[in-house]
Amino acid sequence: MATEKPWYTTVKLPPGRVYQLDTDLEKLFTGLEDVGIGPRYVGEIRKGLWYAELGGPRNEYKSYIFTDVVKDPGEVTDGKVEIIGPELDELAPETSLPFAIHVKTWGPEVIDDLLEFVERGVLMAFLFTEGWGLIGARSSIWLRVSKEVKPRMNWLKMAQVIRANVISLCPLVEKVEIKWVVATPEMGGKELAGKMLEETIPKWEAIDARTKQIGDEDVDIFYGCTICKMIAPNHSCIVTPSLIPYCGVMSYFTAKAMYAVDPYGYVFEIPRGEVIDPMVGRYGGVDEAIWEKSEHRHSIFHLHSAIKYPATN
C-alpha cells in the first residue's frame, strides 16, 4: 500500500477535520446548486460587505495557494479534504486571518508542463464563485467571502468547487486532494503561515527556474490564440517561451496545456519554421500561420519589436 508523503518537513500542524467528497464524476457539482458559479460572478467584495477575509495586507501577505502536480498516484487521495482551523461559520463577522491552501493533483497524462493550467483552474474557482473576491496569486493572495453568501458557504464547499473546477477545466486530472489551513492566533497565526510560506517558496522558484531556461530557439512549436477575435477580428496572439500574449493571462506552457486539452479550441499550434531574423524574432512559420488567422491582413511579424512589423496588438 502506498503511503502519502507529509505536506511539510519542518512545520508541525495541528490535526484537522478530514472529509471525503463524492468522487463520482457525475456528481462533481452536486450540493453546490445554491451557489452561483461562472464568469458572471467575478467581482470585488468591498469594505462592509465581507464576512471573512483570508490573507491580504492585514495579514502581511503571509498566506498562499500552492498547486502541485504529483507523479505518484499513491500520494493523492482523490476527494480528500482536510481543514485545519475554524470553519467559516465558526468565525466572528469581519474576521481576518492568514491561510494556506495546498492542492495536490494527479493524472497519468498530467506532466509538469500542465502545472500552470491546473493552477489556473484552482484560482478560477475562487474568481468565478458567487460571494468570493480574489486578488493576486501564489504568495500575494487575498480572499474575501461576502456576508450575503456566508449562510450558503463554508471551506469544505469551496474545496468541492476547486476540485470540480480543476477536473472540468483539465479532464486529464483524475485525482485532487486539498488541505486548507486557517491560521488562528492560537495555532501560531502569521508566524505559522510565514513558516509554511518559507517552505513553499523554493518549490515556486524551482518551477520558475525550469521555465526560464527555455528560449524560443529550444522549441519547434509556438502557439497562437484567437479568443479576442470576438472584439478584434483581424487579431491573433503569438505565444512563445519568451513572449506572452498582450492580455498577460497565459504563458507558453499554459498555451501548450490548453492545446493539449482542447486541440480544436481557440489555441492552435504554430510550427516555428525557418528562422529569418533571430534578432527581431521573425520566423517563417509565424508569418504563414498569422497571415491566415488575420484574414490575410498581416504577412510579416517581428516578435521582439513594437515599432516595425509588431504582432497584431
Backbone bond lengths (Angstrom), bond angles and torsions (degrees), N, CA, C in turn:
res aa  C-N    CA-C-N  psi(-1)  N-CA   C-N-CA  omega(-1)  CA-C   N-CA-C  phi
1 M - - - 1.466 - - 1.522 109.21 -
2 A 1.333 116.27 131.36 1.466 120.67 179.21 1.520 109.67 -72.40
3 T 1.302 115.48 141.47 1.462 120.17 177.75 1.515 109.25 -108.43
4 E 1.297 115.82 140.69 1.459 120.69 -179.55 1.521 110.53 -76.68
5 K 1.324 116.05 137.32 1.448 121.43 176.84 1.524 109.35 -76.79
6 P 1.322 118.24 149.32 1.472 119.81 178.76 1.518 110.53 -67.31
7 W 1.317 114.87 152.17 1.460 119.85 179.48 1.517 110.50 -69.28
8 Y 1.321 116.87 -33.98 1.460 120.50 -175.64 1.516 109.63 -131.58
9 T 1.329 115.96 157.04 1.456 120.69 177.73 1.522 112.07 -110.26
10 T 1.325 117.58 -21.29 1.474 120.31 -176.09 1.517 113.06 -120.03
11 V 1.319 118.66 -12.77 1.465 121.54 -176.68 1.518 109.12 -108.62
12 K 1.318 116.00 125.39 1.458 120.84 177.82 1.516 109.41 -97.02
13 L 1.318 116.05 119.50 1.463 121.39 -179.48 1.519 110.26 -103.32
14 P 1.323 117.23 146.89 1.470 119.39 175.98 1.531 109.26 -69.33
15 P 1.316 117.43 159.65 1.466 119.38 178.37 1.515 111.17 -64.41
16 G 1.299 116.29 147.17 1.462 121.37 179.81 1.515 111.71 -116.87
17 R 1.290 115.01 -176.83 1.464 121.28 175.80 1.527 108.46 -93.08
18 V 1.313 116.08 128.20 1.464 121.55 -175.38 1.527 109.35 -106.64
19 Y 1.323 115.04 131.58 1.462 121.71 179.88 1.522 109.47 -125.12
20 Q 1.311 116.39 158.73 1.453 121.70 176.64 1.531 109.88 -124.78
21 L 1.335 116.27 113.41 1.459 120.85 176.85 1.524 109.92 -75.87
22 D 1.313 116.14 154.04 1.464 121.37 174.85 1.528 108.03 -67.32
23 T 1.326 117.77 125.36 1.464 121.44 -176.39 1.531 113.48 -93.84
24 D 1.321 116.90 4.09 1.464 120.25 175.26 1.525 108.68 -65.77
25 L 1.338 116.88 121.83 1.462 120.17 -177.18 1.523 112.55 -61.60
26 E 1.322 117.38 -25.46 1.455 120.50 177.92 1.532 111.79 -71.83
27 K 1.337 116.34 -12.82 1.463 120.04 -176.57 1.527 112.07 -116.31
28 L 1.339 116.54 24.91 1.461 120.31 -179.51 1.529 111.93 -53.09
29 F 1.334 116.31 -44.40 1.459 120.79 -174.82 1.533 112.62 -106.61
30 T 1.332 117.48 9.07 1.463 120.16 178.60 1.525 110.22 -65.45
31 G 1.310 116.80 127.41 1.453 122.24 -177.63 1.519 113.24 98.01
32 L 1.333 115.87 -4.91 1.459 120.33 179.72 1.527 111.86 -107.21
33 E 1.330 115.90 14.04 1.460 120.02 -174.43 1.530 113.55 -64.41
34 D 1.329 117.26 -23.48 1.467 119.36 -177.24 1.529 112.88 -91.24
35 V 1.322 116.79 7.09 1.466 121.26 179.00 1.524 108.93 -124.16
36 G 1.319 116.46 128.30 1.451 119.81 179.83 1.524 111.64 -73.14
37 I 1.336 116.01 137.15 1.459 121.59 179.16 1.521 108.61 -133.96
38 G 1.323 117.18 126.73 1.459 121.10 178.64 1.515 111.37 150.47
39 P 1.333 117.70 168.30 1.475 122.05 -176.53 1.528 114.05 -58.19
40 R 1.322 117.82 -25.42 1.468 120.28 -178.23 1.524 112.24 -65.29
41 Y 1.354 117.06 -16.15 1.461 120.09 -176.94 1.529 113.04 -96.36
42 V 1.317 117.78 4.30 1.460 120.32 177.72 1.530 109.26 -64.14
43 G 1.306 117.49 130.28 1.463 119.75 179.51 1.508 111.82 179.63
44 E 1.315 115.91 175.95 1.458 122.22 178.20 1.522 109.90 -100.47
45 I 1.318 114.90 146.28 1.458 120.78 174.22 1.532 106.28 -107.03
46 R 1.310 116.65 103.61 1.458 121.34 -170.23 1.532 112.82 -87.58
47 K 1.329 113.91 174.14 1.467 121.60 179.82 1.529 110.60 -54.20
48 G 1.318 115.14 134.39 1.457 120.79 -179.25 1.514 113.49 90.66
49 L 1.351 116.88 -16.86 1.461 121.11 -178.10 1.519 112.60 -103.60
50 W 1.352 116.93 -17.53 1.462 117.84 -174.68 1.525 112.08 -92.03
51 Y 1.331 113.93 142.79 1.461 120.82 177.43 1.526 110.37 -92.79
52 A 1.323 116.19 -42.54 1.461 120.93 179.88 1.522 109.43 -138.54
53 E 1.324 114.33 147.97 1.463 121.26 -179.98 1.522 108.46 -128.74
54 L 1.330 115.60 134.30 1.459 121.25 178.59 1.530 108.81 -120.63
55 G 1.334 116.13 127.15 1.457 119.65 179.56 1.516 111.91 75.06
56 G 1.342 114.89 -154.81 1.455 120.19 177.54 1.523 113.23 81.23
57 P 1.333 116.89 -174.53 1.468 121.50 -173.59 1.517 114.34 -64.28
58 R 1.329 118.44 -32.99 1.461 119.13 179.73 1.528 111.79 -62.70
59 N 1.305 115.98 -24.10 1.462 121.15 179.87 1.528 111.92 -109.66
60 E 1.333 114.95 22.46 1.465 123.04 176.48 1.531 111.94 54.70
61 Y 1.311 116.43 27.21 1.464 122.93 179.52 1.530 112.54 54.20
62 K 1.331 116.27 29.31 1.462 119.71 175.56 1.527 108.40 -89.78
63 S 1.316 114.48 61.22 1.453 122.66 -178.47 1.521 107.52 -150.87
64 Y 1.312 116.96 163.82 1.466 118.31 -179.24 1.518 111.04 -169.87
65 I 1.324 113.68 164.61 1.466 122.64 169.09 1.519 106.78 -124.75
66 F 1.321 116.71 121.14 1.461 121.57 -178.90 1.525 109.80 -116.89
67 T 1.324 115.49 128.26 1.462 121.72 178.09 1.519 108.47 -111.07
68 D 1.316 116.29 132.70 1.461 121.48 -175.43 1.521 110.12 -125.85
69 V 1.338 115.69 137.63 1.466 121.93 171.49 1.517 106.51 -101.36
70 V 1.323 116.90 114.45 1.456 123.05 -173.53 1.525 110.04 -97.63
71 K 1.331 115.60 140.56 1.473 120.34 -178.46 1.522 112.59 -83.43
72 D 1.344 116.43 -35.64 1.457 122.23 -175.20 1.530 109.86 -95.99
73 P 1.335 118.01 116.43 1.479 119.16 -179.61 1.517 112.67 -62.03
74 G 1.336 116.91 -22.32 1.457 119.93 179.52 1.507 113.56 -70.38
75 E 1.337 117.18 -12.42 1.460 121.16 -179.66 1.525 112.14 -88.29
76 V 1.324 117.74 -4.92 1.462 121.49 -176.97 1.520 109.76 -126.31
77 T 1.320 117.12 127.68 1.456 122.13 173.39 1.520 107.37 -103.61
78 D 1.310 116.74 109.35 1.458 119.93 -175.33 1.525 111.72 -60.88
79 G 1.321 115.33 131.19 1.463 120.76 177.57 1.508 114.47 83.64
80 K 1.324 117.81 -3.66 1.467 119.86 179.64 1.529 109.60 -75.48
81 V 1.325 115.96 132.46 1.461 122.22 176.90 1.519 108.07 -130.49
82 E 1.313 116.66 124.71 1.459 121.33 175.39 1.525 108.73 -115.61
83 I 1.313 115.95 126.07 1.461 121.93 179.96 1.513 108.86 -114.64
84 I 1.328 116.11 117.29 1.461 122.53 -179.84 1.528 107.71 -109.41
85 G 1.320 115.83 121.39 1.453 120.10 -175.86 1.513 110.60 107.59
86 P 1.320 117.94 -176.77 1.463 121.57 -175.54 1.521 113.16 -73.00
87 E 1.325 115.41 147.44 1.469 120.86 172.75 1.527 108.56 -76.89
88 L 1.319 115.05 169.13 1.460 120.38 -176.92 1.523 111.80 -57.70
89 D 1.344 117.95 -43.06 1.466 120.30 -176.91 1.524 112.65 -75.28
90 E 1.324 117.41 -3.82 1.461 120.94 176.83 1.533 111.98 -96.22
91 L 1.331 115.99 -0.08 1.461 120.88 179.51 1.525 110.46 -97.81
92 A 1.320 115.82 147.27 1.461 120.69 173.50 1.522 109.14 -74.11
93 P 1.331 118.79 153.32 1.464 120.81 178.56 1.527 111.69 -54.76
94 E 1.330 115.55 140.60 1.464 124.77 178.01 1.530 112.13 60.51
95 T 1.337 114.63 41.13 1.461 121.29 172.63 1.527 109.00 -85.84
96 S 1.324 116.94 136.30 1.459 122.39 178.96 1.525 109.13 -122.66
97 L 1.341 117.02 123.39 1.456 120.99 -175.82 1.530 110.63 -140.17
98 P 1.331 117.43 152.27 1.464 119.50 171.54 1.530 109.56 -73.94
99 F 1.314 116.78 159.17 1.458 119.74 -176.92 1.519 110.43 -153.46
100 A 1.314 115.90 169.18 1.465 122.40 173.23 1.508 107.98 -147.77
101 I 1.307 115.80 138.59 1.462 121.26 175.06 1.521 107.91 -128.71
102 H 1.318 116.30 126.34 1.458 122.12 172.93 1.521 108.06 -111.92
103 V 1.311 115.75 128.22 1.463 121.72 177.80 1.526 107.72 -118.11
104 K 1.323 116.76 112.85 1.468 121.39 177.35 1.518 108.35 -98.67
105 T 1.329 116.08 132.66 1.467 120.72 -179.06 1.520 109.62 -129.01
106 W 1.315 114.40 152.82 1.469 120.03 176.79 1.525 109.59 -149.40
107 G 1.315 114.05 147.10 1.459 122.70 171.79 1.519 107.39 -164.90
108 P 1.324 119.05 145.37 1.475 120.47 -177.28 1.518 113.60 -60.13
109 E 1.338 116.79 -23.93 1.460 120.25 179.82 1.526 112.57 -110.03
110 V 1.330 117.02 8.06 1.464 120.70 179.74 1.524 108.73 -87.56
111 I 1.319 116.45 108.40 1.459 122.53 -179.25 1.524 109.96 -105.72
112 D 1.321 116.12 173.42 1.465 120.55 -178.30 1.525 112.40 -58.02
113 D 1.339 116.36 -32.38 1.466 119.85 -178.95 1.524 112.51 -63.22
114 L 1.325 117.24 -18.72 1.465 120.87 -179.18 1.523 112.45 -90.98
115 L 1.334 117.67 -3.19 1.462 120.84 -173.10 1.518 112.84 -55.67
116 E 1.336 118.00 -47.98 1.464 120.29 -177.41 1.525 111.31 -61.51
117 F 1.323 116.49 -34.92 1.458 120.99 -179.90 1.530 110.01 -68.81
118 V 1.330 116.89 -43.40 1.468 121.08 177.45 1.527 109.88 -64.84
119 E 1.335 116.10 -41.70 1.467 121.18 178.40 1.526 110.89 -59.74
120 R 1.310 116.30 -38.27 1.466 120.55 177.79 1.524 110.47 -61.96
121 G 1.325 116.96 -39.10 1.457 120.29 178.78 1.511 112.52 -60.98
122 V 1.342 116.80 -36.46 1.461 120.97 178.18 1.525 110.51 -65.96
123 L 1.323 117.23 -48.11 1.467 120.86 -177.68 1.528 111.55 -67.54
124 M 1.329 116.48 -36.66 1.463 119.44 179.31 1.520 111.50 -65.03
125 A 1.334 117.65 -26.52 1.462 120.17 177.10 1.528 110.22 -59.84
126 F 1.329 117.34 -42.51 1.466 120.92 178.14 1.526 110.95 -73.97
127 L 1.315 115.67 -38.77 1.463 120.32 -175.90 1.522 112.04 -66.77
128 F 1.343 117.20 -34.84 1.457 121.83 -171.88 1.526 113.80 -104.03
129 T 1.331 118.20 13.02 1.463 120.12 -178.88 1.524 110.77 -105.17
130 E 1.299 116.38 134.51 1.471 122.74 -178.43 1.524 110.89 -54.52
131 G 1.323 115.60 133.38 1.453 120.49 174.03 1.505 115.16 84.13
132 W 1.338 117.37 3.08 1.458 120.86 178.33 1.518 109.76 -111.97
133 G 1.312 115.35 143.76 1.455 121.36 172.86 1.515 108.80 -124.29
134 L 1.317 117.09 134.66 1.461 121.71 -178.36 1.518 109.95 -128.71
135 I 1.320 116.32 133.92 1.454 122.53 171.91 1.525 107.28 -132.72
136 G 1.322 117.07 134.29 1.453 121.40 175.95 1.511 113.35 84.72
137 A 1.325 114.61 -172.42 1.459 121.83 -179.23 1.524 108.65 -157.71
138 R 1.305 114.83 169.02 1.449 121.50 178.83 1.529 112.14 49.97
139 S 1.349 117.86 -115.89 1.463 120.16 -175.95 1.526 113.39 -93.74
140 S 1.314 117.07 4.95 1.473 119.79 175.79 1.521 109.96 -113.03
141 I 1.308 115.76 35.00 1.464 121.62 -172.11 1.532 111.36 -82.79
142 W 1.328 114.54 147.63 1.467 121.76 -178.92 1.523 106.76 -148.42
143 L 1.335 115.90 114.41 1.463 121.83 -178.14 1.523 110.61 -118.02
144 R 1.327 115.39 146.44 1.457 121.23 171.58 1.520 109.78 -137.09
145 V 1.335 115.20 146.00 1.461 122.74 175.83 1.515 107.51 -117.72
146 S 1.313 117.76 132.01 1.461 121.00 -174.95 1.527 112.70 -79.25
147 K 1.326 114.72 155.95 1.456 120.62 175.88 1.532 110.29 -65.80
148 E 1.313 115.91 -31.02 1.463 119.82 -177.26 1.523 111.91 -66.01
149 V 1.333 116.81 -39.82 1.462 119.79 -175.27 1.524 111.92 -91.17
150 K 1.321 118.35 -12.40 1.463 121.98 -175.31 1.530 113.73 -51.65
151 P 1.341 121.34 -43.25 1.466 119.76 -179.38 1.527 113.34 -62.89
152 R 1.337 116.68 -18.49 1.477 120.70 -177.83 1.528 112.81 -109.67
153 M 1.331 116.88 8.95 1.457 119.63 -170.78 1.523 112.03 -132.34
154 N 1.314 116.86 150.14 1.463 123.37 169.13 1.525 108.33 -156.05
155 W 1.341 116.54 171.61 1.476 119.70 -176.87 1.530 110.77 -63.15
156 L 1.334 117.13 -38.77 1.462 120.53 -179.59 1.524 110.85 -61.74
157 K 1.311 115.53 -42.25 1.469 120.41 179.74 1.527 109.73 -63.83
158 M 1.329 116.34 -40.13 1.452 119.75 179.63 1.522 111.04 -68.34
159 A 1.320 116.77 -33.17 1.463 120.32 176.04 1.528 110.10 -63.09
160 Q 1.334 116.22 -38.19 1.460 119.58 176.32 1.521 110.98 -63.97
161 V 1.346 116.39 -39.59 1.464 120.25 177.47 1.530 110.06 -61.22
162 I 1.337 116.69 -42.70 1.466 120.30 179.17 1.517 110.53 -59.49
163 R 1.327 116.36 -50.42 1.472 119.67 -178.53 1.519 111.13 -61.19
164 A 1.326 116.46 -45.10 1.464 120.39 -178.64 1.519 110.96 -63.44
165 N 1.327 116.80 -40.02 1.456 120.65 -177.43 1.525 111.13 -68.97
166 V 1.338 116.74 -43.00 1.468 120.59 -179.60 1.522 111.13 -62.61
167 I 1.322 116.69 -46.09 1.461 119.94 -177.86 1.529 110.80 -69.62
168 S 1.333 117.55 -34.85 1.464 120.53 178.32 1.524 111.30 -68.83
169 L 1.334 115.94 -42.45 1.456 120.48 -177.97 1.519 111.45 -72.72
170 C 1.329 117.22 -38.62 1.463 122.30 -177.45 1.523 108.61 -129.39
171 P 1.334 117.55 86.10 1.474 121.10 -176.79 1.520 114.03 -61.83
172 L 1.340 117.80 -12.69 1.458 120.23 176.72 1.528 111.54 -67.16
173 V 1.343 116.45 -22.28 1.464 121.27 177.44 1.524 108.89 -75.88
174 E 1.332 116.49 126.72 1.458 120.94 -178.45 1.526 113.07 -112.54
175 K 1.337 116.30 -19.19 1.461 119.77 -179.87 1.527 109.89 -134.67
176 V 1.328 115.27 138.73 1.462 121.11 176.80 1.527 108.34 -139.41
177 E 1.313 115.68 125.75 1.470 121.79 176.06 1.523 108.39 -124.79
178 I 1.320 117.16 140.30 1.461 121.07 -173.27 1.525 111.04 -130.68
179 K 1.336 115.24 132.71 1.460 121.10 170.82 1.526 107.34 -117.80
180 W 1.323 115.93 126.73 1.468 122.54 -174.88 1.524 107.68 -120.75
181 V 1.328 117.02 117.89 1.464 121.85 -177.72 1.524 109.52 -116.23
182 V 1.323 116.30 123.70 1.465 122.30 173.35 1.519 106.41 -111.15
183 A 1.327 115.92 109.07 1.467 121.29 -169.00 1.531 111.69 -88.19
184 T 1.311 116.78 92.16 1.460 121.84 176.69 1.527 109.63 -74.13
185 P 1.339 117.75 162.51 1.477 119.85 177.32 1.527 112.59 -56.22
186 E 1.335 117.27 -34.47 1.465 120.65 179.42 1.525 111.85 -64.80
187 M 1.322 116.81 -29.68 1.461 121.45 179.69 1.530 112.25 -86.52
188 G 1.310 116.83 -12.75 1.461 119.55 -177.52 1.509 112.78 125.79
189 G 1.345 116.78 -11.93 1.457 121.69 174.29 1.513 114.38 51.56
190 K 1.333 115.51 -130.72 1.466 120.87 -176.56 1.528 112.32 -64.72
191 E 1.330 116.15 -29.86 1.469 118.75 178.98 1.525 110.65 -65.95
192 L 1.331 116.89 -45.38 1.462 120.87 177.66 1.523 110.87 -63.07
193 A 1.342 115.90 -47.54 1.467 119.44 -179.66 1.525 110.89 -61.80
194 G 1.339 116.22 -37.68 1.459 119.97 179.35 1.516 112.47 -64.49
195 K 1.331 116.97 -39.75 1.464 120.44 177.75 1.529 111.10 -65.50
196 M 1.315 116.51 -40.30 1.467 120.29 177.48 1.515 110.17 -64.09
197 L 1.337 116.14 -40.00 1.457 120.71 179.34 1.526 111.01 -64.30
198 E 1.335 117.00 -41.89 1.458 121.31 179.24 1.529 110.86 -58.76
199 E 1.307 116.73 -36.16 1.465 119.77 -179.21 1.524 111.90 -76.93
200 T 1.316 116.33 -22.79 1.462 120.40 -177.15 1.522 112.42 -88.38
201 I 1.320 118.17 -32.41 1.469 121.61 -177.00 1.531 112.98 -53.47
202 P 1.348 120.50 -44.57 1.469 119.09 178.66 1.524 113.88 -58.34
203 K 1.324 116.54 -28.74 1.463 119.20 178.30 1.529 110.23 -68.00
204 W 1.331 117.18 -41.44 1.460 120.41 175.95 1.527 110.76 -65.43
205 E 1.328 116.42 -39.84 1.459 119.72 -179.98 1.517 111.13 -62.03
206 A 1.322 117.25 -38.68 1.465 120.87 178.04 1.522 110.94 -66.09
207 I 1.329 116.53 -39.83 1.468 120.76 178.14 1.523 110.21 -63.96
208 D 1.332 116.63 -46.86 1.463 121.19 -178.15 1.524 111.61 -66.48
209 A 1.328 116.67 -36.50 1.468 119.90 -179.88 1.521 110.55 -63.48
210 R 1.313 116.11 -38.14 1.471 119.28 -179.81 1.523 111.06 -65.34
211 T 1.318 117.24 -41.22 1.460 119.55 -178.78 1.516 111.95 -71.08
212 K 1.344 117.28 -32.94 1.462 120.14 -178.92 1.522 112.68 -72.33
213 Q 1.321 117.06 -18.08 1.459 120.23 -178.32 1.523 112.66 -78.07
214 I 1.326 117.41 -11.65 1.459 121.12 -175.80 1.521 109.79 -101.63
215 G 1.336 116.68 126.36 1.451 122.17 177.57 1.516 111.23 -112.24
216 D 1.323 116.11 174.42 1.466 120.59 -179.18 1.522 112.21 -58.45
217 E 1.325 116.05 -32.99 1.460 119.75 -177.44 1.526 112.43 -74.85
218 D 1.343 117.48 -10.07 1.460 121.06 -176.98 1.528 113.06 -91.17
219 V 1.318 117.81 -5.80 1.470 120.71 -178.25 1.522 110.20 -126.10
220 D 1.322 115.89 153.71 1.462 121.50 178.28 1.524 112.27 -100.57
221 I 1.338 115.40 -13.88 1.460 120.28 -177.37 1.517 110.06 -121.75
222 F 1.346 116.38 126.65 1.450 122.84 167.65 1.526 107.22 -99.89
223 Y 1.339 117.01 179.54 1.462 120.76 177.38 1.526 109.91 -132.85
224 G 1.313 115.28 154.21 1.453 121.65 175.44 1.511 109.34 -123.84
225 C 1.323 116.30 160.04 1.467 121.49 -179.63 1.523 108.82 -138.07
226 T 1.325 116.43 133.23 1.464 121.45 -177.16 1.530 113.10 -120.98
227 I 1.336 117.63 17.34 1.462 118.57 -175.21 1.525 111.67 -62.53
228 C 1.340 117.43 -28.00 1.467 119.82 -177.60 1.529 112.85 -83.44
229 K 1.326 117.37 5.87 1.469 118.72 176.08 1.524 112.00 -61.98
230 M 1.316 116.63 -19.58 1.464 119.71 178.89 1.527 111.28 -65.19
231 I 1.331 116.50 -25.05 1.464 119.72 178.66 1.528 112.20 -118.46
232 A 1.340 116.94 -13.23 1.472 121.65 179.82 1.526 108.03 -140.40
233 P 1.319 117.21 85.36 1.479 121.75 -170.51 1.524 114.87 -57.86
234 N 1.326 118.80 -28.37 1.456 120.76 -177.21 1.528 113.05 -99.68
235 H 1.305 116.42 13.82 1.461 121.62 -173.34 1.523 111.57 -102.38
236 S 1.314 116.14 144.18 1.458 122.32 171.05 1.519 108.43 -153.64
237 C 1.326 117.31 125.65 1.458 120.37 179.90 1.523 110.77 -81.26
238 I 1.321 114.47 155.12 1.448 121.92 176.75 1.521 106.89 -118.78
239 V 1.323 117.11 128.63 1.453 122.18 -176.29 1.523 109.01 -119.17
240 T 1.326 116.63 121.13 1.462 122.56 178.28 1.527 108.18 -130.78
241 P 1.328 119.02 172.29 1.470 119.44 178.08 1.527 113.62 -56.48
242 S 1.333 117.91 -26.80 1.468 120.23 -178.61 1.519 113.00 -108.48
243 L 1.327 117.70 5.46 1.464 120.65 -176.48 1.518 110.06 -138.67
244 I 1.330 116.63 120.28 1.457 120.78 175.72 1.523 108.57 -102.13
245 P 1.315 119.09 160.68 1.469 120.27 179.07 1.518 111.78 -67.36
246 Y 1.320 116.23 165.17 1.462 120.84 -176.35 1.521 112.19 -65.98
247 C 1.315 117.28 -26.91 1.468 119.82 178.01 1.522 111.12 -70.26
248 G 1.329 117.22 -25.12 1.456 121.59 178.54 1.509 115.39 76.37
249 V 1.334 118.56 11.71 1.461 119.37 -173.59 1.520 114.29 -96.00
250 M 1.331 118.19 0.69 1.456 118.18 177.42 1.519 110.20 -147.24
251 S 1.320 114.92 153.83 1.450 121.86 174.18 1.520 108.43 -108.56
252 Y 1.311 115.62 -178.08 1.466 120.40 177.49 1.532 110.30 -59.02
253 F 1.332 116.18 -42.90 1.458 119.15 -177.92 1.522 112.14 -69.95
254 T 1.331 116.68 -34.31 1.467 118.90 175.78 1.519 110.58 -65.36
255 A 1.339 116.73 -43.84 1.460 119.94 178.11 1.527 110.68 -61.49
256 K 1.316 115.77 -40.60 1.469 120.44 178.30 1.525 110.60 -61.44
257 A 1.322 115.89 -42.66 1.464 120.54 179.40 1.524 111.33 -66.63
258 M 1.328 117.05 -42.21 1.457 120.50 -179.04 1.526 110.88 -63.53
259 Y 1.317 116.46 -38.10 1.467 119.36 177.74 1.531 110.77 -68.52
260 A 1.333 116.57 -38.32 1.463 120.01 179.35 1.522 111.35 -63.84
261 V 1.326 116.41 -39.41 1.464 121.07 -178.60 1.525 111.32 -75.80
262 D 1.337 116.67 -38.79 1.468 120.78 -177.06 1.532 109.82 -138.82
263 P 1.345 117.69 81.79 1.472 120.55 -177.49 1.526 113.84 -67.72
264 Y 1.323 117.44 -8.10 1.462 120.63 179.07 1.531 111.56 -107.86
265 G 1.330 116.57 13.49 1.451 120.74 -179.03 1.518 112.12 -88.40
266 Y 1.332 115.86 -155.42 1.459 120.57 -174.41 1.528 112.73 -85.77
267 V 1.349 118.00 -8.28 1.465 121.44 173.65 1.526 108.45 -96.59
268 F 1.316 116.64 132.95 1.466 120.67 -176.29 1.522 110.94 -135.40
269 E 1.316 116.03 158.14 1.457 121.74 179.20 1.520 111.34 -79.45
270 I 1.332 116.17 145.67 1.461 122.51 173.50 1.535 107.69 -128.95
271 P 1.320 118.93 104.23 1.461 118.80 174.21 1.533 109.24 -58.06
272 R 1.318 117.20 129.83 1.457 120.94 -175.16 1.525 112.15 -58.69
273 G 1.306 115.96 -41.04 1.461 119.97 177.58 1.520 113.31 70.99
274 E 1.327 115.69 -157.67 1.456 122.20 -176.98 1.524 111.25 -66.61
275 V 1.339 115.43 136.77 1.465 120.67 174.91 1.531 107.00 -85.30
276 I 1.330 116.48 103.28 1.466 121.12 -176.67 1.522 111.03 -83.68
277 D 1.335 117.32 -43.93 1.460 121.32 179.01 1.525 108.59 -152.75
278 P 1.336 117.32 99.44 1.469 119.79 -176.88 1.522 113.46 -66.78
279 M 1.337 117.73 -25.50 1.464 120.31 -177.61 1.529 111.31 -64.63
280 V 1.328 117.01 -47.01 1.466 120.20 179.50 1.514 112.10 -93.69
281 G 1.324 116.80 -6.96 1.453 120.29 178.72 1.514 113.45 77.46
282 R 1.333 116.16 53.16 1.461 119.48 176.38 1.526 109.28 -108.83
283 Y 1.332 114.78 126.99 1.451 121.60 -177.76 1.527 109.44 -131.12
284 G 1.331 115.33 139.66 1.457 120.15 -177.83 1.513 113.37 -60.45
285 G 1.328 116.62 -40.53 1.463 119.85 -179.37 1.518 112.75 -64.73
286 V 1.330 116.66 -35.55 1.470 120.66 178.68 1.521 110.12 -67.80
287 D 1.332 116.58 -45.71 1.472 120.23 178.98 1.519 110.89 -56.21
288 E 1.323 116.26 -45.20 1.478 120.81 -177.36 1.523 111.43 -67.62
289 A 1.331 117.05 -45.70 1.466 120.12 -175.62 1.523 112.24 -67.55
290 I 1.326 117.54 -45.82 1.456 119.91 -175.99 1.531 111.10 -76.22
291 W 1.329 117.86 -24.09 1.467 120.29 172.07 1.530 109.80 -57.00
292 E 1.330 115.87 -42.21 1.464 120.09 178.79 1.523 111.38 -73.64
293 K 1.340 118.18 -43.19 1.465 121.94 -175.72 1.532 112.58 -73.16
294 S 1.323 117.19 -19.45 1.469 120.05 -179.62 1.530 111.45 -96.79
295 E 1.328 115.84 19.80 1.471 121.11 179.26 1.533 111.27 57.63
296 H 1.338 115.18 39.30 1.475 122.35 177.80 1.529 112.66 59.05
297 R 1.322 116.08 37.30 1.469 121.00 177.28 1.531 111.90 -99.70
298 H 1.339 117.16 -29.33 1.461 121.17 -174.47 1.525 109.85 -132.78
299 S 1.322 116.65 133.11 1.467 119.96 -174.64 1.523 114.21 -122.43
300 I 1.324 118.62 -13.74 1.463 121.69 -179.51 1.529 108.92 -129.46
301 F 1.337 115.49 136.10 1.460 119.90 -178.41 1.511 111.31 -136.70
302 H 1.326 116.01 129.54 1.450 122.77 172.02 1.529 106.89 -108.18
303 L 1.317 116.97 106.15 1.453 120.34 -173.98 1.526 113.54 -66.60
304 H 1.338 116.76 -23.15 1.456 120.00 -176.44 1.529 112.42 -110.40
305 S 1.324 116.69 26.77 1.458 120.07 177.66 1.522 110.08 -133.57
306 A 1.315 115.75 134.89 1.464 120.87 175.60 1.523 110.44 -101.39
307 I 1.338 116.86 3.73 1.464 121.12 -175.31 1.528 111.39 -114.06
308 K 1.320 116.98 -53.65 1.450 121.03 -176.16 1.519 111.04 -107.03
309 Y 1.312 117.20 119.26 1.471 123.94 -178.43 1.518 112.57 50.48
310 P 1.326 118.44 52.56 1.480 119.17 178.81 1.520 109.67 -71.49
311 A 1.340 115.28 166.01 1.462 119.52 174.89 1.530 108.83 -63.05
312 T 1.333 116.64 169.18 1.465 120.84 -169.48 1.531 112.23 -75.87
313 N 1.322 115.02 63.55 1.466 118.67 -179.83 1.515 111.13 -88.85
